[in-house]
Amino acid sequence: MKAKWSVTRHFVLLLIFLIVTAVPSAAQISQDGKQVTAGPFNGTKITGGKIDMKYTPDANVSPCRQIRFTQVVKRTGTKPGPDGMLGTADDVNTGLKPSDFKNFPGAAILDSWTIATEGKTVDRLSDGTEPYYGGATTTAPNGTGHSAPGSDGNNPVTGTMDDTPVTHEDNWPAGIDKMTREFETAAFCADGQDVGHCFGVIKWKFEKVRGQAGGVTITSVSTVTGPPDSAVDVISPGGTIVGTFPIYSSGAAGQPSANFWNAVRLWLVHHKFVLPGITAPPPHTPLPVGVAMVIPGPVDNATSVTISIPSRVPDDPSLAALGLHLSSFARSIDAFDRIGKPLNVFMFGPPNTITFRYSDADVAVLNERTLGVGLFSTDAKA
């Protein structure tokens, strides 16, 4: 993101954190794994090699003007092990990135936001401009036509998306005899009262053995069962709570896995895309020092966040070695659990976005090439 060099500017800082895996429920899936038979994902079905996904908000979903789908895919290639037979305990599984395949469109670009060793990435085209499946691209700003947002209000609207995984054996890496793609698709509120919340997750997979037809199966479904079960307090430098914001815990039903957020974070940082979330504080209770924060969900534990101006900005030789310089616009961002114990890391799944204002005087010795940001802690684990 290029800075706009005027008297007042905005700066966005992305902080990266981990969550734990959500607990899925498979009770809503037909025995053959081809259809969801109950709950908000009811009506999702597989026909041939195509999945048609539906999400209809139920009573557990608060008002949301736009429910979008974000999908992560993990690509795995399997080789026979020492026994020379596929499908035995000594099979060798390898995570694959797009450039491992022949003739993969946009492979070099897609590699840049793929977790290479695991083959996990946000399932978007190389020119996608938002993380939502079927969403905008540089050539199709209104979306690719494979999804439609849902909404919840007086008249709930069902969100839909479709996907037809295809793979060509001639393009597989040498020695691979089986290809697996594991998908995790989340229903995400991109706008409305519950912006930033995930309301449900469906996991499904595509498998193909060399020389055989491929198949698609739904493996699990998990949806929220009530209102958010946790919260984040945002505290001003003077110790005043300026807002308490309900958020689902990372272990609650309907929340994506840690693997999902690992891939989404990489895509968001690469594209400098701010994932919608609860804005703290709301306009009528502004934080001092010109700070605003977008609170993502889910969160590992109920958390308090304090933002203040440090009395002294620590020296950072590692930044200096890169030709980066610190200035007086620094802000200290600290997190605590509900009993006041400092946390080594923030407890959010997606990146936590902090926006603050600074003036020409703050950056008198800086320019676009030397503006730097550092995360400081006395704890090496932070």
C-alpha positions in Angstrom: 0.0 0.0 0.0 1.5 3.3 -1.0 1.4 6.1 1.5 -0.4 9.3 0.5 2.0 12.1 1.5 -0.3 14.8 2.9 -0.5 16.5 6.3 -2.5 13.6 7.7 -1.9 10.0 6.6 -3.2 6.5 7.5 -1.0 3.5 8.2 -2.2 -0.1 8.4 -0.3 -2.6 10.5 -1.0 -6.4 10.2 -0.2 -8.5 13.2 -0.2 -12.3 12.6 -1.5 -14.9 15.2 -2.5 -18.5 15.5 -5.7 -20.2 16.6 -6.7 -23.8 17.5 -8.8 -26.1 15.4 -12.6 -25.8 15.5 -14.7 -28.9 16.3 -16.7 -30.1 13.3 -19.9 -32.2 13.3 -20.7 -34.7 10.6 -24.3 -35.6 11.7 -25.8 -33.5 8.9 -24.2 -35.5 6.0 -25.8 -38.3 4.0 -24.2 -41.7 4.3 -22.6 -41.5 0.9 -21.1 -38.1 1.6 -22.8 -36.5 -1.3 -25.4 -34.3 0.4 -25.9 -32.1 3.5 -29.4 -33.0 4.8 -29.9 -30.5 7.7 -28.8 -27.2 9.1 -27.8 -24.0 7.3 -25.8 -25.9 4.7 -28.9 -28.1 3.9 -29.3 -28.5 0.2 -25.5 -28.6 -0.5 -25.0 -31.6 -2.9 -22.5 -33.2 -5.2 -23.5 -34.2 -8.7 -20.8 -36.0 -10.6 -17.6 -34.0 -10.0 -19.4 -30.8 -9.1 -20.4 -29.4 -5.6 -23.2 -26.9 -5.4 -23.0 -25.3 -2.0 -25.8 -23.5 -0.1 -25.9 -21.6 3.1 -29.2 -20.3 4.5 -28.9 -18.3 7.8 -30.8 -19.7 10.7 -31.8 -18.3 14.1 -28.2 -18.6 15.4 -27.0 -15.9 12.9 -27.4 -12.3 13.8 -28.1 -9.6 11.2 -25.6 -9.8 8.3 -26.0 -8.0 5.1 -23.5 -10.0 3.1 -22.4 -13.6 3.7 -19.5 -14.6 1.5 -17.6 -17.9 1.1 -13.8 -18.1 1.6 -12.2 -21.4 0.6 -8.8 -22.9 1.3 -7.5 -25.9 -0.6 -4.7 -28.3 0.3 -3.1 -30.2 -2.7 -1.4 -33.5 -1.9 0.3 -35.9 -4.2 0.8 -39.6 -3.3 3.5 -41.9 -4.4 3.7 -45.7 -3.6 6.1 -46.5 -0.8 8.9 -49.1 -0.7 6.3 -51.9 -1.3 5.5 -50.4 -4.7 1.7 -50.5 -3.9 -0.6 -47.5 -3.7 -3.0 -47.4 -0.8 -0.8 -49.0 1.9 0.6 -47.6 5.1 4.0 -46.7 3.5 2.5 -44.4 0.9 4.5 -41.1 0.5 2.4 -38.0 0.7 3.8 -34.6 -0.5 2.2 -31.1 -0.3 2.2 -29.6 -3.8 2.4 -25.9 -4.8 1.0 -24.8 -8.2 4.4 -24.6 -9.9 5.0 -28.3 -9.1 2.4 -29.0 -11.9 2.9 -28.5 -15.6 0.8 -25.9 -17.4 -0.7 -24.5 -14.2 -2.2 -21.0 -15.0 -0.6 -18.3 -12.9 1.5 -20.7 -11.0 4.4 -18.3 -10.1 1.9 -15.8 -8.7 -0.1 -18.4 -6.8 3.1 -19.9 -5.3 3.7 -16.5 -3.5 0.7 -17.1 -1.2 0.9 -20.9 -1.0 2.3 -22.6 2.1 4.7 -24.6 0.0 5.5 -27.6 2.3 1.8 -28.3 2.9 0.3 -27.3 -0.4 -2.3 -25.0 1.2 -3.6 -21.8 -0.3 -6.7 -19.6 -0.6 -8.6 -21.0 -3.6 -8.6 -17.9 -5.8 -7.4 -17.1 -9.3 -4.0 -15.5 -9.7 -5.6 -12.1 -10.4 -8.2 -12.3 -7.6 -8.5 -9.0 -5.7 -10.6 -10.3 -2.7 -10.3 -13.6 -0.7 -13.9 -14.6 -1.4 -14.5 -17.6 -3.7 -16.0 -16.5 -7.0 -15.2 -12.9 -6.1 -13.7 -10.0 -8.0 -10.6 -10.3 -10.1 -8.7 -7.7 -12.2 -10.5 -8.9 -15.3 -13.9 -9.6 -13.7 -14.5 -6.9 -11.1 -18.0 -8.1 -10.5 -16.9 -11.6 -9.7 -16.4 -14.8 -11.7 -20.0 -16.0 -11.5 -19.4 -19.0 -9.3 -20.9 -17.6 -6.1 -23.7 -15.3 -4.8 -23.7 -13.7 -1.4 -26.3 -14.6 1.2 -27.8 -12.3 3.9 -29.7 -12.5 7.1 -32.5 -10.0 8.1 -36.2 -9.9 7.8 -36.0 -12.1 4.7 -32.9 -14.4 4.8 -31.2 -15.0 1.4 -29.4 -18.2 0.7 -25.7 -17.8 -0.3 -24.5 -20.1 -3.0 -21.3 -21.2 -4.7 -20.2 -24.0 -7.0 -16.9 -25.7 -7.7 -15.9 -28.5 -10.1 -12.3 -29.7 -9.3 -10.4 -30.8 -12.4 -6.9 -32.3 -12.7 -5.0 -33.7 -15.7 -2.7 -36.6 -15.1 -0.3 -35.4 -17.8 0.4 -32.3 -15.7 1.1 -34.2 -12.4 4.7 -34.2 -11.0 6.7 -37.3 -11.9 6.0 -40.4 -9.8 2.6 -39.1 -8.4 -0.1 -41.8 -8.7 -2.8 -40.2 -6.7 -4.0 -36.6 -6.3 -6.0 -35.3 -3.4 -7.4 -31.8 -2.9 -8.9 -31.1 0.6 -11.2 -28.0 0.8 -12.3 -26.0 3.8 -15.1 -23.5 3.0 -16.3 -20.9 5.5 -19.4 -18.8 5.5 -18.1 -15.3 6.5 -20.0 -12.1 7.3 -18.4 -9.4 5.1 -20.9 -6.7 6.0 -23.5 -6.0 8.7 -24.0 -6.2 12.4 -22.0 -9.4 12.7 -19.2 -8.4 10.3 -16.1 -10.5 10.8 -17.9 -13.5 12.2 -17.7 -17.0 10.6 -21.1 -18.8 10.8 -20.2 -22.2 9.5 -17.6 -24.4 7.8 -17.9 -27.3 5.4 -15.0 -29.6 4.5 -14.9 -31.7 1.4 -12.3 -33.4 -0.8 -11.5 -34.4 -4.4 -9.5 -37.6 -5.0 -8.2 -39.1 -8.2 -6.0 -42.2 -8.7 -4.0 -42.3 -12.0 -6.0 -44.0 -14.7 -9.3 -43.8 -12.7 -12.2 -41.3 -12.5 -12.0 -38.8 -9.7 -14.6 -38.4 -7.0 -15.9 -35.6 -4.7 -17.0 -36.3 -1.1 -18.3 -34.1 1.8 -16.4 -34.9 5.0 -17.7 -32.7 7.7 -20.0 -29.8 8.5 -19.9 -27.4 11.5 -22.2 -24.4 12.1 -22.6 -21.9 15.0 -25.1 -23.0 17.7 -25.7 -19.6 19.4 -24.3 -16.1 19.8 -20.6 -15.5 20.3 -19.2 -17.2 23.3 -16.2 -14.9 24.0 -15.3 -11.2 23.9 -12.5 -8.7 23.4 -12.2 -5.5 25.5 -10.5 -2.5 24.0 -8.9 -0.2 26.6 -7.8 3.4 26.2 -4.3 4.5 27.5 -6.1 5.8 30.6 -7.5 2.4 31.5 -11.0 3.0 30.3 -12.8 0.3 28.5 -14.0 2.0 25.3 -15.8 -1.1 24.0 -16.5 -4.8 24.7 -17.0 -6.8 21.5 -18.6 -10.3 21.3 -16.5 -12.7 19.3 -16.7 -16.5 18.8 -13.9 -18.5 20.4 -11.6 -20.4 18.0 -12.8 -23.8 19.5 -16.5 -23.0 19.0 -18.7 -24.8 16.5 -18.7 -23.3 13.1 -15.2 -21.8 13.3 -12.5 -22.5 10.7 -9.4 -24.5 11.6 -5.9 -23.1 12.3 -4.8 -24.5 8.9 -7.5 -22.4 7.3 -6.3 -19.1 8.9 -2.7 -19.9 8.2 -3.5 -19.8 4.5 -5.8 -16.9 4.7 -3.3 -14.8 6.6 -0.7 -15.4 3.9 -3.1 -14.3 1.2 -4.2 -11.2 3.1 -0.7 -10.0 3.8 0.4 -10.6 0.2 -2.5 -8.6 -1.2 -2.6 -6.0 1.6 -6.3 -6.8 2.0 -8.0 -5.7 5.2 -10.5 -8.5 6.1 -13.7 -6.9 7.3 -14.3 -7.1 11.1 -15.7 -5.3 14.1 -14.3 -1.7 14.2 -13.1 -0.8 17.7 -13.9 1.6 19.0 -17.2 2.7 17.4 -17.3 6.3 16.1 -18.9 7.7 19.3 -16.1 6.4 21.6 -12.8 7.1 19.8 -9.5 5.9 21.2 -6.9 8.6 22.0 -3.8 8.9 19.9 -5.9 8.6 16.7 -6.1 4.8 16.8 -8.8 2.5 15.4 -8.7 -1.3 15.3 -10.5 -3.9 13.2 -11.1 -6.8 15.5 -11.0 -10.2 13.7 -12.6 -13.4 14.9 -12.4 -15.9 16.2 -10.3 -15.4 19.3 -8.5 -18.1 21.4 -9.5 -16.6 24.8 -11.4 -13.6 26.1 -8.8 -10.8 25.7 -8.2 -7.2 26.6 -6.2 -5.0 24.2 -4.6 -1.7 25.3 -3.2 0.8 22.8 -0.9 3.6 24.0 2.0 5.9 23.1 5.3 4.4 24.4 7.5 6.7 26.5 10.5 5.5 24.6 10.7 3.6 21.3 13.1 0.7 21.7 16.2 0.6 19.5 16.0 -2.1 16.9 19.4 -2.9 15.2 17.7 -5.4 12.8 15.6 -2.6 11.3 18.6 -0.2 11.1 20.5 -2.9 9.3 17.8 -2.8 6.6 18.0 1.0 6.3 14.7 1.4 8.2 14.1 4.1 10.9 11.7 4.5 13.8 9.9 7.7 14.5 7.6 9.2 17.1 4.4 7.8 15.5 5.1 4.5 17.3 2.1 2.9 19.3 2.4 0.2 21.9 -0.2 -2.5 21.5 -0.6 -4.9 24.5 -2.9 -7.8 25.1 -4.0 -9.4 28.5 -6.3 -12.1 29.5 -9.4 -11.3 31.6 -7.5 -11.5 34.9 -4.8 -9.1 33.7 -2.0 -11.6 32.8 0.0 -10.4 29.8 -0.2 -12.5 26.6 2.9 -13.3 24.6 0.8 -13.0 21.4 -2.6 -11.7 20.5 -5.2 -14.4 20.3 -6.8 -13.8 17.0 -7.1 -16.0 13.9 -7.0 -13.5 11.1 -4.6 -10.6 11.1 -5.4 -7.8 13.5 -5.5 -4.5 11.7 -4.5 -1.3 13.5 -5.0 2.1 11.9 -3.6 5.3 13.3 -2.9 8.9 12.2 0.4 10.6 12.0 1.6 14.0 10.8 4.5 15.4 8.6 6.5 16.1 11.8 6.4 12.4 12.7 8.0 11.4 9.5 10.3 14.3 8.8 13.3 12.0 8.2 11.4 9.2 6.5 10.1 8.6 3.0 8.3 5.7 1.2 11.5 3.7 1.0 12.6 4.1 4.6 9.4 3.8 6.5 9.5 0.8 8.8 7.4 -1.0 11.4 8.7 -3.2 14.2 7.0 -5.5 16.8 8.8 -5.1 20.1 8.7 -7.5 23.1 11.0 -8.5 25.9 9.7 -12.0 25.5 11.5 -13.9 22.7 8.4 -16.0 22.0 6.2 -13.0 21.0 
